[in-house]
Amino acid sequence: MTDNKIRVIITNNQKTVKIPTGLRMLVRRCCNAVLKLEKFQGPAEISVTFTDNAQIKVLNAQYRNKDIETDVLSFPMGENGKYDLNMETGAQILGDIVISMEKAVEQADRYGHSLQREVGYLTAHSMLHLLGYDHEDNMERVRMREKEELVMELLGLPASSSYIVDEDL
């Protein structure tokens, strides 16, 4: 039997948004749900950092040459299903997720759902990136969206409204 121990290290680097009770557990459950859905084998380690718009804007400019704040950034540590190992634990280090809590609050308000659903969705989205998914073309975007929504349903956080992806907005 494979040990599928999942370690999610969560850091709060912002003071703008109070982290609601249970949100850290939701992030852990979300990471686990994505790994289960993707049939990921073996122990894994993920780092999740809550930040604010100012900090995520700096990271977005530094790593993606985009001088704007964004909702979530993913920093995968693996390539083609191969990951660095934590020598102490033997866990595969999947990478880092950085979530702007300010942006999450804005988007939850805009889409008319809870902050929990928004943070769960951003976590699922970012986890899929850590596992090698992308959304550069329409088919990949649709496939990723289906998986994200499936994870949200598994966690009891289904969409309250349809998302319309309009590139012209």
N, C-alpha and C positions, 0 to 999 in steps of 0.2 A: 504494500500500500504506500502510495506517495504522500508525503507530508505536504499539504497544500496550505501551510500557514502563511497568511497574508499580513504583512505589517504595514500600517499606514501611519506615517509620522506627520502630524498636523501642527503647524506653527501659525500663530496669529501675529502678523507684523503690522497691524493697523489698529487705530483707535476710533475711526470714523463710524463704524457700524458695530453695535453690540452683537456678539455672536449668540444667537438664541440657544437655549438649552436643547440638547439633542442633535444639534447640527453636525457636530463632530462625528457622532455615531452614524448619522445619515450618510456622511461622506464615506466612512468606512464600509457601510452596507452597500453603497453604490459601487465602490471599487471592487468589492467581493462579487457583486452581481454581474459586473462586466466580465470579470475573469471567469466566472462560472459559465456565462453565456458563450464566451469564446473558447471554452474547454481548455483554459490555460493550465498547464501542469507544473507542479512543484511550488516551493515557497517563493514568495515575491515580496518586494519592498517598494513602496511608493511614498514620495514626499509631497504633501499638499500644504501650500502656504496661502493664507488669507492676507490680502494686501489692499491698498487703496488705489484710486485712479492715478495719483501722482507717481507712485512707485511702479505701477504696471506700465505707465507711459514710458518711463525710463527704460524698462526692460524691453518693451516693444521696439523702441528706437534702437537700442543696443543690439538686439538679436535678430530683428526682422526689418530694420531700416524703415519703420513706420512710426512717425512722430505723433502718434495719437494714443489715447488710452483705449484699451480693449477689455473684454470681459474675462477672458481666460487665456493663458499661455501654457503650452505643453513643451516640455523639454525631454524627449525620449532618450534613454540611455542605451537602447538596443538598436540593432539593425538586422533585418531579415530573420527575426525570431531569436536572435542571439543577444544575450544581455550580459553586462558585467555582473560578477558575483560578489556578494558581501562575504568576505573570507571568514568572518566570525560565525555567521549564521548559515551560510550556504544559499541564502536567498538571492534570487535574480533581481537586480536593481532595475526596475522598469523606467524610472525617471521622475521628473518633478512636474507638479501641476501648480500654477499660480493663478488664484482667482481674485479679481477685484470685487470686494464686497460692496463698494459703492456702486459699481456697474451692475452687480447682481440685484441690488435693491431697485435701481432704475428700471431694469428689464422686467423684474417681477411686477412692478407697477404698470409698465407699458403693456405687458401681456395679460395682466389681470389674474395672476396666480401668486402662490405663496413664495416667500424667499426660500423656503425649504425646497420647493420644486425647482426653482431656478438654480440653486447651488447644486442640487442633485443632477440636474440636466447638464450643467457646465462640467461637473465631475465626470459624468458618463462620456460626454463629448471628448474631454481631454484624455480619459483612460483609453478610448479607442485610438486616439492619436499615439499614445504611448505604445500601443500594440501594433502600430504600423498603418492604421487607416488614414486616409486623407479625403479631402473633398474638393479636389481641383477640377474635376469634371462633374457634370450633372448626375451621371449614374452613381458615382462614388458618393456624392452628396446625398442622394436618395437612400442608398444602402446604409450610410452612417446614420441618417435621420431615423430610419426604421429601427435600427439597433438601439439608438438612444431612447426612443419612445418605448420599446419593449422593456428596457431596463427600468424606465420610469413606472410602467405598469406593474412590473414585478415588485417594485418598492411601494406600490399603492399611491403613486403620484401621477396619475394619467393627465394628459393635456386637458385643460378646461376649454380651450379653443384651438382652432386650427392655426398653424403657423403659415404665413405666406412669405415665401422667400422671393423678394423682388429686388433684383440687383440695381434697379433704377432709383431706389429710395435714397 
